[in-house]
Amino acid sequence: MKTILVAGSKGGIGKTTISTHLAAYFALAGKRTILADADPQGSALNWAERRNKFGASVPAFDASRKRAWPERVPPNADYVVIDAPAGAMAEDMERFIDGADCIIVPVLPSALDIEAIVRFLNSLATMPRIHKRKLPVGLVLNRTKPWTHASQQALAMLRSWPYPVVAQLRDTQAYVVMVGLGRSLFDYQSAAVREHQADWEPLFDWITKAKD
């Protein structure tokens, strides 16, 4: 079983979008996938409930209050995706970090968001497994517009950090629409959608290689 923690220090950076898309991708690939929603807003739980109407459903549970969250994961699970609470620093998420095999940190290409992520990454660095490089941390540049100076500047800055940029997800309203329906980009195969699906391939490769 591999446990993936999607975390960041502020809301609105795409944690739930990335969490639900990861869960959908693995479920569609035939993997027993569990979604743990640790954010009190419950957006990932709402997505999973809506998805139950379609194929490749993703069992989900509320992990925002239960400290013994691993006990709620079926022993035959292949993947567990945790949508971390918004605004939480590393010390607030130790119970999730302790059980994670890798951590994904979404970053938006703006100065304010990058400043907020620096503080968050500094808090992660205090965690023993991360400090000792035993727990992989990957950055995902989210809602990027590769042709803009802001996105190019943000990417250059992130590449100077000690954590790798493992994917760049281009900005599209399709994510908002799909999550609202309980679906994902991976539920569709149109040419336009496939272009955005390709953005995720480096992230999937990184997750596959990430080992505790």
Backbone as a printed PyTorch tensor [residue, N CA C, xyz], in Angstrom:
tensor([[[  0.8490,  -1.1990,   0.0000],
         [  0.0000,   0.0000,   0.0000],
         [  0.8830,   1.2460,   0.0000]],

        [[  0.5070,   2.2340,  -0.7850],
         [  1.2370,   3.5020,  -0.8170],
         [  0.2960,   4.6230,  -0.3710]],

        [[  0.7730,   5.4360,   0.5640],
         [ -0.0170,   6.5440,   1.0990],
         [  0.5630,   7.8670,   0.6080]],

        [[ -0.2860,   8.6640,  -0.0310],
         [  0.1150,   9.9370,  -0.6320],
         [ -0.5660,  11.0600,   0.1190]],

        [[  0.2060,  11.9780,   0.6500],
         [ -0.3190,  13.1400,   1.3680],
         [ -0.2120,  14.3590,   0.4710]],

        [[ -1.3400,  15.0190,   0.2240],
         [ -1.3520,  16.2580,  -0.5720],
         [ -1.5790,  17.4080,   0.3990]],

        [[ -0.5910,  18.2840,   0.5370],
         [ -0.6290,  19.2710,   1.6130],
         [ -0.0730,  20.6150,   1.1650]],

        [[ -0.5140,  21.6750,   1.8460],
         [ -0.0220,  23.0270,   1.6100],
         [ -0.4880,  23.9200,   2.7350]],

        [[  0.1200,  25.0890,   2.8310],
         [ -0.1350,  25.9360,   4.0030],
         [ -1.2670,  26.9280,   3.8150]],

        [[ -1.9560,  26.8900,   2.6950],
         [ -3.0650,  27.8110,   2.4920],
         [ -4.1310,  27.1690,   1.6240]],

        [[ -5.3250,  27.7150,   1.6930],
         [ -6.4080,  27.2020,   0.8710],
         [ -6.3380,  27.7270,  -0.5550]],

        [[ -7.0610,  27.0790,  -1.4490],
         [ -7.1650,  27.5620,  -2.8110],
         [ -5.9940,  27.2480,  -3.7160]],

        [[ -5.1100,  26.3370,  -3.2930],
         [ -3.9380,  26.0350,  -4.1290],
         [ -4.1410,  24.7850,  -4.9800]],

        [[ -5.2750,  24.1040,  -4.7990],
         [ -5.5720,  22.9390,  -5.6290],
         [ -5.3540,  21.6040,  -4.9500]],

        [[ -5.2980,  21.5820,  -3.6150],
         [ -5.1060,  20.3190,  -2.9040],
         [ -6.1910,  19.3000,  -3.2380]],

        [[ -7.4380,  19.7360,  -3.1380],
         [ -8.5450,  18.8050,  -3.3590],
         [ -8.6090,  18.3560,  -4.8150]],

        [[ -8.3420,  19.2630,  -5.7300],
         [ -8.3260,  18.8950,  -7.1520],
         [ -7.2780,  17.8360,  -7.4190]],

        [[ -6.0880,  18.0190,  -6.8780],
         [ -5.0190,  17.0420,  -7.0860],
         [ -5.3460,  15.7410,  -6.3690]],

        [[ -5.8380,  15.8190,  -5.1390],
         [ -6.1780,  14.6130,  -4.3810],
         [ -7.2330,  13.7740,  -5.0980]],

        [[ -8.2910,  14.4190,  -5.5440],
         [ -9.3800,  13.6810,  -6.1890],
         [ -8.9570,  13.1300,  -7.5460]],

        [[ -8.1460,  13.8670,  -8.2640],
         [ -7.6730,  13.3690,  -9.5620],
         [ -6.7340,  12.1760,  -9.3910]],

        [[ -5.8820,  12.2160,  -8.3780],
         [ -5.0340,  11.0570,  -8.0990],
         [ -5.8970,   9.8480,  -7.7580]],

        [[ -6.8760,  10.0510,  -6.8880],
         [ -7.7460,   8.9510,  -6.4800],
         [ -8.4930,   8.3770,  -7.6860]],

        [[ -9.0130,   9.2430,  -8.5380],
         [ -9.7390,   8.7820,  -9.7160],
         [ -8.8310,   8.0110, -10.6680]],

        [[ -7.6380,   8.5100, -10.8680],
         [ -6.6950,   7.8560, -11.7790],
         [ -6.3890,   6.4330, -11.3230]],

        [[ -6.0630,   6.2790, -10.0510],
         [ -5.7210,   4.9550,  -9.5480],
         [ -6.9420,   4.0260,  -9.5610]],

        [[ -8.1070,   4.5700,  -9.2160],
         [ -9.3270,   3.7570,  -9.2340],
         [ -9.6450,   3.2810, -10.6490]],

        [[ -9.4940,   4.1610, -11.6160],
         [ -9.7580,   3.7960, -13.0110],
         [ -8.7530,   2.7680, -13.5180]],

        [[ -7.5710,   2.7520, -12.8980],
         [ -6.5500,   1.7620, -13.2610],
         [ -6.7880,   0.4190, -12.5610]],

        [[ -7.8970,   0.3300, -11.8210],
         [ -8.2430,  -0.9200, -11.1630],
         [ -7.6050,  -1.1200,  -9.8010]],

        [[ -7.0460,  -0.0570,  -9.2390],
         [ -6.4210,  -0.1500,  -7.9300],
         [ -7.4360,   0.1690,  -6.8340]],

        [[ -7.3320,  -0.5610,  -5.7360],
         [ -8.1920,  -0.3120,  -4.5740],
         [ -7.7080,   0.9790,  -3.9240]],

        [[ -8.4590,   2.0460,  -4.1040],
         [ -8.0230,   3.3880,  -3.7170],
         [ -8.9610,   3.9770,  -2.6810]],

        [[ -8.3910,   4.5320,  -1.6150],
         [ -9.1470,   5.1270,  -0.5210],
         [ -8.7830,   6.6110,  -0.4340]],

        [[ -9.7870,   7.4520,  -0.2520],
         [ -9.5830,   8.8930,  -0.1160],
         [ -9.8840,   9.3030,   1.3170]],

        [[ -8.8800,   9.8620,   2.0000],
         [ -9.0460,  10.3420,   3.3770],
         [ -9.1110,  11.8590,   3.3480]],

        [[-10.2470,  12.4140,   3.7280],
         [-10.4340,  13.8720,   3.7030],
         [-10.1680,  14.4360,   5.0950]],

        [[ -9.0040,  15.0680,   5.2520],
         [ -8.6290,  15.6490,   6.5380],
         [ -8.9780,  17.1260,   6.6340]],

        [[ -9.5520,  17.6790,   5.5750],
         [ -9.9310,  19.0890,   5.5680],
         [-11.3640,  19.2220,   6.0880]],

        [[-11.5810,  20.0240,   7.1350],
         [-12.9270,  20.1700,   7.7040],
         [-13.9850,  20.6220,   6.6960]],

        [[-13.5660,  21.2500,   5.5930],
         [-14.5400,  21.6780,   4.5850],
         [-15.2240,  20.4980,   3.9110]],

        [[-14.5600,  19.3560,   3.8780],
         [-15.1730,  18.1440,   3.3420],
         [-15.3660,  18.1110,   1.8460]],

        [[-14.6120,  18.8790,   1.0950],
         [-14.8030,  18.9360,  -0.3610],
         [-14.4850,  17.6020,  -1.0300]],

        [[-13.4530,  16.9240,  -0.5600],
         [-13.1050,  15.6320,  -1.1550],
         [-14.1840,  14.5880,  -0.8660]],

        [[-14.7600,  14.6430,   0.3290],
         [-15.8650,  13.7330,   0.6560],
         [-17.0540,  13.9830,  -0.2600]],

        [[-17.3580,  15.2430,  -0.5080],
         [-18.4710,  15.5760,  -1.3990],
         [-18.2170,  15.0480,  -2.8030]],

        [[-16.9810,  15.1780,  -3.2640],
         [-16.6190,  14.6570,  -4.5810],
         [-16.8290,  13.1490,  -4.6430]],

        [[-16.3510,  12.4460,  -3.6180],
         [-16.4750,  10.9950,  -3.6000],
         [-17.9410,  10.5540,  -3.5770]],

        [[-18.7650,  11.2860,  -2.8440],
         [-20.1900,  10.9590,  -2.7920],
         [-20.8400,  11.1290,  -4.1570]],

        [[-20.5120,  12.2160,  -4.8490],
         [-21.0610,  12.4230,  -6.1890],
         [-20.5490,  11.3620,  -7.1580]],

        [[-19.3240,  10.9340,  -6.9550],
         [-18.7310,   9.9550,  -7.8650],
         [-19.3850,   8.5770,  -7.7370]],

        [[-19.9880,   8.3030,  -6.6150],
         [-20.6260,   7.0060,  -6.4130],
         [-21.6900,   6.7010,  -7.4570]],

        [[-22.1710,   7.7480,  -8.1390],
         [-23.1880,   7.5460,  -9.1670],
         [-22.5890,   6.9780, -10.4530]],

        [[-21.2630,   7.0410, -10.5600],
         [-20.5850,   6.5990, -11.7720],
         [-19.7410,   5.3600, -11.4820]],

        [[-19.0330,   4.8820, -12.4890],
         [-18.1220,   3.7710, -12.2850],
         [-16.8480,   4.2270, -11.5910]],

        [[-16.0180,   3.2590, -11.2130],
         [-14.7380,   3.5260, -10.5590],
         [-14.9130,   4.4500,  -9.3570]],

        [[-15.8540,   4.0680,  -8.4690],
         [-16.0810,   4.8640,  -7.2650],
         [-14.8720,   4.7880,  -6.3440]],

        [[-14.7420,   5.7920,  -5.4900],
         [-13.6110,   5.8810,  -4.5620],
         [-14.1570,   5.9510,  -3.1360]],

        [[-14.0060,   4.9070,  -2.3290],
         [-14.4270,   4.9800,  -0.9290],
         [-13.6690,   6.0960,  -0.2130]],

        [[-14.3810,   6.8620,   0.6160],
         [-13.7570,   7.9960,   1.3000],
         [-14.2500,   8.0520,   2.7370]],

        [[-13.4320,   8.6560,   3.6010],
         [-13.8630,   8.8520,   4.9810],
         [-13.3220,  10.1700,   5.5190]],

        [[-13.9760,  10.6510,   6.5670],
         [-13.5940,  11.9100,   7.2090],
         [-12.4230,  11.6430,   8.1540]],

        [[-11.2620,  12.2280,   7.8320],
         [-10.0700,  12.0610,   8.6700],
         [ -9.7330,  13.3350,   9.4280]],

        [[-10.6740,  14.2850,   9.4560],
         [-10.3780,  15.5880,  10.0690],
         [-10.3690,  15.5440,  11.5850]],

        [[-11.0380,  14.5680,  12.1870],
         [-11.1180,  14.5120,  13.6410],
         [-10.5580,  13.2130,  14.2230]],

        [[-10.5050,  12.1990,  13.4480],
         [-10.0720,  10.8880,  13.9410],
         [ -8.5510,  10.7930,  13.9370]],

        [[ -7.9730,  10.6370,  15.1080],
         [ -6.5230,  10.5420,  15.1840],
         [ -6.0320,   9.1850,  14.6680]],

        [[ -6.7870,   8.1360,  14.8850],
         [ -6.3650,   6.8030,  14.4590],
         [ -6.8540,   6.5200,  13.0430]],

        [[ -6.5560,   7.4220,  12.1140],
         [ -7.0810,   7.2780,  10.7590],
         [ -6.6150,   6.0020,  10.0510]],

        [[ -5.3970,   5.4700,  10.2900],
         [ -5.0120,   4.2490,   9.5680],
         [ -5.9320,   3.0630,   9.8440]],

        [[ -6.5780,   3.0690,  11.0040],
         [ -7.4680,   1.9580,  11.3370],
         [ -8.6940,   1.9100,  10.4300]],

        [[ -8.9710,   3.0070,   9.7440],
         [-10.1400,   3.0600,   8.8680],
         [ -9.8010,   2.6810,   7.4250]],

        [[ -8.5370,   2.3990,   7.1830],
         [ -8.1020,   2.0070,   5.8360],
         [ -8.1590,   0.4980,   5.6950]],

        [[ -8.8810,  -0.0270,   4.7040],
         [ -8.9480,  -1.4760,   4.5200],
         [ -7.5610,  -2.0600,   4.2910]],

        [[ -7.2870,  -3.2320,   4.8410],
         [ -5.9480,  -3.8250,   4.7040],
         [ -5.5660,  -4.1640,   3.2720]],

        [[ -6.5650,  -4.2820,   2.3810],
         [ -6.2680,  -4.6260,   0.9980],
         [ -6.1440,  -3.4040,   0.0940]],

        [[ -6.0690,  -2.2020,   0.6690],
         [ -5.9670,  -0.9870,  -0.1380],
         [ -4.6210,  -0.9310,  -0.8590]],

        [[ -4.6620,  -0.4710,  -2.1070],
         [ -3.4300,  -0.2660,  -2.8710],
         [ -2.8840,   1.1440,  -2.6780]],

        [[ -3.8100,   2.1160,  -2.6610],
         [ -3.4230,   3.5160,  -2.5010],
         [ -4.3410,   4.2050,  -1.5000]],

        [[ -3.7450,   5.0750,  -0.6950],
         [ -4.5020,   5.9730,   0.1640],
         [ -4.0610,   7.3880,  -0.1930]],

        [[ -5.0200,   8.2350,  -0.5470],
         [ -4.7290,   9.6340,  -0.8620],
         [ -5.3380,  10.4910,   0.2400]],

        [[ -4.5080,  11.3090,   0.8840],
         [ -4.9640,  12.1550,   1.9840],
         [ -5.0010,  13.6030,   1.5270]],

        [[ -6.1770,  14.2080,   1.6050],
         [ -6.3390,  15.6350,   1.3280],
         [ -6.1660,  16.3700,   2.6560]],

        [[ -5.0100,  17.0000,   2.8540],
         [ -4.6640,  17.6040,   4.1410],
         [ -5.4920,  18.8590,   4.4070]],

        [[ -5.6160,  19.2390,   5.6710],
         [ -6.3650,  20.4660,   6.0050],
         [ -5.6460,  21.7120,   5.5060]],

        [[ -6.4120,  22.6720,   5.0200],
         [ -5.8330,  23.9370,   4.5500],
         [ -5.2770,  24.7170,   5.7290]],

        [[ -4.1570,  25.3770,   5.4970],
         [ -3.5770,  26.2390,   6.5190],
         [ -2.7670,  25.5260,   7.5680]],

        [[ -2.6500,  24.2090,   7.4760],
         [ -1.9260,  23.4480,   8.4920],
         [ -0.4370,  23.4280,   8.1920]],

        [[  0.3760,  23.6020,   9.2090],
         [  1.8100,  23.4400,   9.0970],
         [  2.1670,  21.9920,   9.4460]],

        [[  3.4200,  21.6450,   9.2630],
         [  3.8360,  20.2570,   9.4380],
         [  3.5150,  19.7310,  10.8290]],

        [[  3.7450,  20.5620,  11.8430],
         [  3.5050,  20.0990,  13.2090],
         [  2.0350,  19.7820,  13.4680]],

        [[  1.1410,  20.3460,  12.6490],
         [ -0.2880,  20.0750,  12.7860],
         [ -0.6950,  18.7790,  12.0810]],

        [[  0.2150,  18.2310,  11.2810],
         [ -0.1230,  17.0730,  10.4430],
         [  0.7660,  15.8740,  10.7110]],

        [[  1.3860,  15.8330,  11.8570],
         [  2.3230,  14.7370,  12.1400],
         [  1.6700,  13.3760,  11.9890]],

        [[  0.3870,  13.2580,  12.3810],
         [ -0.2820,  11.9560,  12.3110],
         [ -0.4370,  11.4930,  10.8750]],

        [[ -0.4850,  12.4160,   9.9190],
         [ -0.5460,  12.0420,   8.5070],
         [  0.8520,  11.8600,   7.9220]],

        [[  1.7620,  12.7320,   8.2990],
         [  3.1400,  12.6370,   7.8010],
         [  3.7640,  11.3140,   8.2200]],

        [[  3.4740,  10.8780,   9.4530],
         [  4.0400,   9.6300,   9.9540],
         [  3.6500,   8.4320,   9.0980]],

        [[  2.4610,   8.4740,   8.5070],
         [  2.0000,   7.3420,   7.7120],
         [  2.1750,   7.5140,   6.2190]],

        [[  2.7630,   8.6280,   5.7890],
         [  2.8820,   8.9150,   4.3570],
         [  4.1050,   8.2550,   3.7270]],

        [[  3.9750,   7.8980,   2.4570],
         [  5.0990,   7.4050,   1.6700],
         [  5.6780,   8.5000,   0.7790]],

        [[  4.8850,   9.5350,   0.5260],
         [  5.3700,  10.7030,  -0.2060],
         [  4.4110,  11.8590,   0.0490]],

        [[  4.9090,  13.0800,  -0.1410],
         [  4.1070,  14.2840,   0.0700],
         [  4.1360,  15.1170,  -1.2010]],

        [[  2.9560,  15.5310,  -1.6360],
         [  2.8260,  16.4080,  -2.8060],
         [  2.3910,  17.7830,  -2.3210]],

        [[  3.1250,  18.8110,  -2.7430],
         [  2.8320,  20.1780,  -2.3170],
         [  2.4880,  21.0180,  -3.5450]],

        [[  1.2140,  21.3950,  -3.7190],
         [  0.8560,  22.2760,  -4.8390],
         [  1.3650,  23.6970,  -4.5880]],

        [[  1.7940,  24.3410,  -5.6600],
         [  2.2730,  25.7220,  -5.5860],
         [  1.6630,  26.5090,  -6.7380]],

        [[  1.0990,  27.6680,  -6.4400],
         [  0.5900,  28.5460,  -7.4910],
         [  1.6840,  29.5150,  -7.9120]],

        [[  1.7030,  29.9030,  -9.1950],
         [  2.7730,  30.7680,  -9.6980],
         [  2.5560,  32.2460,  -9.3720]],

        [[  2.5330,  32.5630,  -8.0790],
         [  2.4400,  33.9600,  -7.6650],
         [  3.3710,  34.1790,  -6.4800]],

        [[  3.8440,  35.3960,  -6.3240],
         [  4.8050,  35.7050,  -5.2650],
         [  4.2390,  35.3980,  -3.8820]],

        [[  2.9820,  35.7610,  -3.6500],
         [  2.3770,  35.5390,  -2.3370],
         [  2.2650,  34.0550,  -2.0160]],

        [[  1.8680,  33.2750,  -3.0090],
         [  1.7310,  31.8390,  -2.7820],
         [  3.0890,  31.1870,  -2.5540]],

        [[  4.0810,  31.6220,  -3.2860],
         [  5.4150,  31.0580,  -3.1210],
         [  5.9720,  31.3990,  -1.7410]],

        [[  5.7340,  32.6130,  -1.2760],
         [  6.1750,  32.9940,   0.0690],
         [  5.5100,  32.1160,   1.1330]],

        [[  4.2270,  31.8440,   0.9590],
         [  3.5110,  30.9990,   1.9160],
         [  4.0540,  29.5800,   1.9030]],

        [[  4.3870,  29.0700,   0.7220],
         [  4.9020,  27.7120,   0.6190],
         [  6.2870,  27.5980,   1.2340]],

        [[  7.0830,  28.6630,   1.1570],
         [  8.4050,  28.6300,   1.7980],
         [  8.2650,  28.3580,   3.2840]],

        [[  7.3420,  29.0430,   3.9270],
         [  7.1180,  28.8220,   5.3590],
         [  6.6660,  27.3860,   5.6250]],

        [[  5.8090,  26.8900,   4.7610],
         [  5.3220,  25.5230,   4.9260],
         [  6.4530,  24.5110,   4.7480]],

        [[  7.2620,  24.6890,   3.7160],
         [  8.3710,  23.7660,   3.4780],
         [  9.3960,  23.8160,   4.6050]],

        [[  9.5890,  24.9930,   5.1640],
         [ 10.4900,  25.1120,   6.3190],
         [  9.9590,  24.2960,   7.4990]],

        [[  8.6380,  24.2990,   7.6680],
         [  8.0640,  23.4980,   8.7580],
         [  8.2050,  22.0090,   8.4490]],

        [[  8.0500,  21.6180,   7.1800],
         [  8.2390,  20.2170,   6.8120],
         [  9.6640,  19.7540,   7.1120]],

        [[ 10.6270,  20.6390,   6.8830],
         [ 12.0320,  20.2730,   7.0670],
         [ 12.3660,  19.9230,   8.5100]],

        [[ 11.5030,  20.3000,   9.4450],
         [ 11.7490,  19.9670,  10.8530],
         [ 11.3210,  18.5360,  11.1750]],

        [[ 10.5760,  17.9070,  10.2790],
         [ 10.1450,  16.5310,  10.5020],
         [ 11.3200,  15.5820,  10.2470]],

        [[ 11.6280,  14.6910,  11.1800],
         [ 12.8270,  13.8500,  11.0640],
         [ 12.9590,  13.0910,   9.7480]],

        [[ 11.8810,  12.4460,   9.2840],
         [ 11.9870,  11.6530,   8.0530],
         [ 12.2600,  12.5300,   6.8500]],

        [[ 11.7070,  13.7180,   6.8370],
         [ 11.9420,  14.6330,   5.7190],
         [ 13.3410,  15.2190,   5.8100]],

        [[ 13.7400,  15.6050,   7.0000],
         [ 15.0800,  16.1630,   7.2070],
         [ 16.1600,  15.1730,   6.7830]],

        [[ 15.9010,  13.8700,   7.0160],
         [ 16.8680,  12.8300,   6.6680],
         [ 16.6970,  12.3250,   5.2360]],

        [[ 15.8160,  12.9730,   4.4650],
         [ 15.5410,  12.6090,   3.0730],
         [ 15.0070,  11.1820,   2.9400]],

        [[ 14.2680,  10.7530,   3.9620],
         [ 13.6540,   9.4250,   3.9180],
         [ 12.1900,   9.4760,   3.5070]],

        [[ 11.6280,  10.6660,   3.4050],
         [ 10.2420,  10.8500,   2.9620],
         [ 10.2430,  11.8290,   1.7960]],

        [[  9.9880,  11.3520,   0.5700],
         [ 10.0460,  12.2220,  -0.6110],
         [  8.9780,  13.3130,  -0.5760]],

        [[  9.3900,  14.5240,  -0.9410],
         [  8.4860,  15.6700,  -1.0690],
         [  8.6230,  16.2030,  -2.4880]],

        [[  7.5000,  16.3200,  -3.1970],
         [  7.5170,  16.8230,  -4.5640],
         [  6.6050,  18.0250,  -4.7170]],

        [[  7.0590,  19.0070,  -5.4810],
         [  6.2720,  20.2110,  -5.7370],
         [  5.5280,  20.0770,  -7.0610]],

        [[  4.2850,  20.5430,  -7.0790],
         [  3.4930,  20.5800,  -8.3070],
         [  3.1220,  22.0310,  -8.5830]],

        [[  3.6460,  22.5730,  -9.6700],
         [  3.2890,  23.9290, -10.0750],
         [  1.9000,  23.8600, -10.6960]],

        [[  0.9290,  24.4420, -10.0220],
         [ -0.4670,  24.2710, -10.3980],
         [ -1.0270,  25.5380, -11.0420]],

        [[ -2.0220,  25.3280, -11.9140],
         [ -2.6800,  26.4410, -12.6160],
         [ -1.6720,  27.3360, -13.3340]],

        [[ -0.7190,  26.6990, -13.9400],
         [  0.3290,  27.4460, -14.6170],
         [ -0.0770,  27.7980, -16.0490]],

        [[  0.4360,  28.9080, -16.5080],
         [  0.3030,  29.3290, -17.9090],
         [  1.7240,  29.4410, -18.4360]],

        [[  2.2510,  28.3640, -19.0210],
         [  3.6750,  28.2730, -19.3340],
         [  4.2250,  29.4150, -20.1800]],

        [[  3.3620,  30.0640, -20.9600],
         [  3.8240,  31.1260, -21.8490],
         [  3.9900,  32.4730, -21.1440]],

        [[  3.5710,  32.5680, -19.8860],
         [  3.6400,  33.8410, -19.1770],
         [  4.9420,  33.9740, -18.3940]],

        [[  5.3570,  35.2190, -18.2140],
         [  6.5840,  35.5000, -17.4700],
         [  6.4450,  35.0350, -16.0160]],

        [[  5.2670,  35.2200, -15.4260],
         [  5.0630,  34.8440, -14.0280],
         [  5.2840,  33.3560, -13.8190]],

        [[  4.7410,  32.5260, -14.7050],
         [  4.9040,  31.0810, -14.5670],
         [  6.3480,  30.6620, -14.7850]],

        [[  7.0130,  31.2750, -15.7650],
         [  8.4050,  30.9430, -16.0340],
         [  9.2970,  31.3390, -14.8610]],

        [[  9.0090,  32.5060, -14.2840],
         [  9.7810,  32.9820, -13.1430],
         [  9.5580,  32.0740, -11.9260]],

        [[  8.3000,  31.6710, -11.7050],
         [  7.9880,  30.7880, -10.5870],
         [  8.6960,  29.4450, -10.7450]],

        [[  8.7000,  28.8990, -11.9520],
         [  9.3520,  27.6110, -12.1930],
         [ 10.8480,  27.7070, -11.9430]],

        [[ 11.4590,  28.7890, -12.4100],
         [ 12.9010,  28.9750, -12.1930],
         [ 13.2140,  29.0520, -10.7000]],

        [[ 12.3600,  29.7250,  -9.9420],
         [ 12.5760,  29.8440,  -8.5030],
         [ 12.4340,  28.4830,  -7.8210]],

        [[ 11.3840,  27.7500,  -8.1750],
         [ 11.1440,  26.4640,  -7.5380],
         [ 12.2610,  25.4640,  -7.8360]],

        [[ 12.8360,  25.5430,  -9.0160],
         [ 13.8930,  24.6110,  -9.3820],
         [ 15.1870,  24.8540,  -8.6150]],

        [[ 15.2520,  25.9910,  -7.9280],
         [ 16.4300,  26.2690,  -7.1060],
         [ 16.2580,  25.7390,  -5.6820]],

        [[ 15.0930,  25.2040,  -5.3750],
         [ 14.8020,  24.7010,  -4.0400],
         [ 15.2510,  23.2460,  -3.9070]],

        [[ 15.3670,  22.7480,  -2.6700],
         [ 15.8450,  21.3750,  -2.4760],
         [ 14.8300,  20.2880,  -2.8170]],

        [[ 13.5740,  20.6850,  -3.0830],
         [ 12.5490,  19.6980,  -3.4280],
         [ 12.2550,  19.7870,  -4.9230]],

        [[ 12.1170,  18.6480,  -5.6110],
         [ 11.9300,  18.6760,  -7.0660],
         [ 10.5300,  19.1320,  -7.4790]],

        [[ 10.4640,  19.7910,  -8.6280],
         [  9.1870,  20.0880,  -9.2720],
         [  8.8240,  18.8490, -10.0800]],

        [[  7.8120,  18.1270,  -9.6340],
         [  7.5120,  16.8220, -10.2290],
         [  6.4140,  16.8900, -11.2840]],

        [[  5.7500,  18.0460, -11.4230],
         [  4.7400,  18.2060, -12.4660],
         [  4.3610,  19.6740, -12.5980]],

        [[  3.8890,  20.0330, -13.8000],
         [  3.3330,  21.3540, -14.0540],
         [  1.9510,  21.1610, -14.6620]],

        [[  0.9220,  21.5690, -13.9410],
         [ -0.4550,  21.4050, -14.4000],
         [ -0.9600,  22.7230, -14.9490]],

        [[ -1.3010,  22.7160, -16.2230],
         [ -1.7610,  23.9480, -16.8720],
         [ -3.1400,  24.3660, -16.3750]],

        [[ -3.3660,  25.6590, -16.4110],
         [ -4.6160,  26.2440, -15.9390],
         [ -5.7520,  25.9140, -16.9010]],

        [[ -6.8460,  25.3820, -16.3800],
         [ -8.0370,  25.1220, -17.1770],
         [ -9.2480,  25.0200, -16.2640]],

        [[-10.3670,  25.5430, -16.7150],
         [-11.6080,  25.4700, -15.9370],
         [-12.1690,  24.0620, -15.8990]],

        [[-11.6170,  23.1790, -16.7230],
         [-12.1100,  21.8010, -16.7510],
         [-11.9770,  21.1410, -15.3850]],

        [[-10.9330,  21.4880, -14.6360],
         [-10.7550,  20.8990, -13.3060],
         [-11.9220,  21.2630, -12.3900]],

        [[-12.3120,  22.5210, -12.4060],
         [-13.4100,  22.9780, -11.5600],
         [-14.6950,  22.2450, -11.9200]],

        [[-14.9530,  22.1300, -13.2060],
         [-16.1670,  21.4640, -13.6720],
         [-16.1670,  19.9950, -13.2840]],

        [[-15.0370,  19.3210, -13.5290],
         [-14.9620,  17.8810, -13.2620],
         [-15.1190,  17.5670, -11.7760]],

        [[-14.4240,  18.3070, -10.9270],
         [-14.5220,  18.0550,  -9.4880],
         [-15.9390,  18.3020,  -8.9970]],

        [[-16.5870,  19.3210,  -9.5380],
         [-17.9620,  19.6130,  -9.1530],
         [-18.9330,  18.4990,  -9.5180]],

        [[-18.5910,  17.7160, -10.5340],
         [-19.4510,  16.6220, -10.9850],
         [-19.1080,  15.2880, -10.3300]],

        [[-18.0230,  15.2590,  -9.5620],
         [-17.5700,  13.9890,  -9.0190],
         [-16.7570,  13.1980, -10.0310]],

        [[-16.2660,  13.8740, -11.0350],
         [-15.4930,  13.2190, -12.0920],
         [-14.0580,  13.7310, -12.0750]],

        [[-13.2900,  13.3150, -13.0660],
         [-11.9130,  13.7690, -13.2320],
         [-11.6140,  13.8330, -14.7230]],

        [[-10.4770,  14.4370, -15.0480],
         [-10.0740,  14.4720, -16.4500],
         [ -9.8380,  13.0650, -16.9990]],

        [[ -9.5240,  12.1300, -16.1140],
         [ -9.1920,  10.7760, -16.5460],
         [-10.4260,   9.9430, -16.8740]],

        [[-11.6020,  10.5060, -16.6390],
         [-12.8400,   9.8330, -17.0240],
         [-13.2010,  10.0860, -18.4810]],

        [[-12.4230,  10.9190, -19.1640],
         [-12.7360,  11.3180, -20.5350],
         [-11.5240,  11.0960, -21.4240]],

        [[-11.7720,  10.9940, -22.7140],
         [-10.6890,  10.7020, -23.6500],
         [-10.6980,  11.6060, -24.8850]],

        [[-11.2660,  12.7940, -24.7830],
         [-11.2320,  13.7070, -25.9230],
         [ -9.8070,  14.2100, -26.1270]],

        [[ -9.5270,  14.7170, -27.3240],
         [ -8.1790,  15.1920, -27.6370],
         [ -7.7590,  16.3220, -26.7000]],

        [[ -8.6920,  17.2380, -26.4070],
         [ -8.3720,  18.3780, -25.5440],
         [ -8.0380,  17.9120, -24.1260]],

        [[ -8.7860,  16.9330, -23.6410],
         [ -8.5450,  16.4210, -22.2880],
         [ -7.2330,  15.6560, -22.2270]],

        [[ -6.9150,  14.8980, -23.2740],
         [ -5.6790,  14.1150, -23.2760],
         [ -4.4490,  15.0020, -23.1580]],

        [[ -4.5090,  16.2060, -23.7120],
         [ -3.3790,  17.1240, -23.5950],
         [ -3.1080,  17.4480, -22.1300]],

        [[ -4.1810,  17.6570, -21.3570],
         [ -4.0070,  17.9670, -19.9340],
         [ -3.6580,  16.7100, -19.1310]],

        [[ -4.1500,  15.5580, -19.5550],
         [ -3.7800,  14.3170, -18.8800],
         [ -2.2680,  14.0980, -18.9470]],

        [[ -1.6670,  14.4840, -20.0600],
         [ -0.2210,  14.3000, -20.2250],
         [  0.5780,  15.0900, -19.1920]],

        [[  0.0120,  16.1860, -18.6800],
         [  0.6990,  16.9730, -17.6520],
         [  0.9440,  16.1610, -16.3870]],

        [[  0.1040,  15.1490, -16.1450],
         [  0.1670,  14.3640, -14.9180],
         [  1.1760,  13.2280, -14.9800]],

        [[  1.6110,  12.8440, -16.1630],
         [  2.4710,  11.6680, -16.2910],
         [  3.7520,  11.7560, -15.4540]],

        [[  4.4540,  12.9100, -15.4380],
         [  5.6520,  12.9810, -14.5840],
         [  5.3350,  12.7860, -13.1060]],

        [[  4.1540,  13.2440, -12.6730],
         [  3.7570,  13.0690, -11.2750],
         [  3.5180,  11.6010, -10.9570]],

        [[  2.8330,  10.8900, -11.8590],
         [  2.5920,   9.4610, -11.6370],
         [  3.9050,   8.6840, -11.5980]],

        [[  4.8360,   9.0550, -12.4830],
         [  6.1360,   8.3970, -12.4790],
         [  6.8590,   8.6190, -11.1530]],

        [[  6.7850,   9.8470, -10.6440],
         [  7.4600,  10.1750,  -9.3840],
         [  6.8440,   9.4010,  -8.2300]],

        [[  5.5100,   9.3260,  -8.1930],
         [  4.8250,   8.5930,  -7.1290],
         [  5.2400,   7.1090,  -7.1700]],

        [[  5.3050,   6.5460,  -8.3580],
         [  5.6740,   5.1400,  -8.4960],
         [  7.0730,   4.8650,  -7.9630]],

        [[  7.9650,   5.8110,  -8.1890],
         [  9.3600,   5.6310,  -7.7610],
         [  9.5840,   6.0090,  -6.2990]],

        [[  8.6620,   6.8100,  -5.7380],
         [  8.8520,   7.2750,  -4.3580],
         [  8.7550,   6.0970,  -3.3930]],

        [[  9.7760,   5.9300,  -2.5990],
         [  9.7880,   4.8340,  -1.6280],
         [ 10.2290,   5.3830,  -0.2930]],

        [[  9.6350,   4.8500,   0.7580],
         [  9.9980,   5.2650,   2.1070],
         [ 11.3490,   4.6720,   2.4870]]])
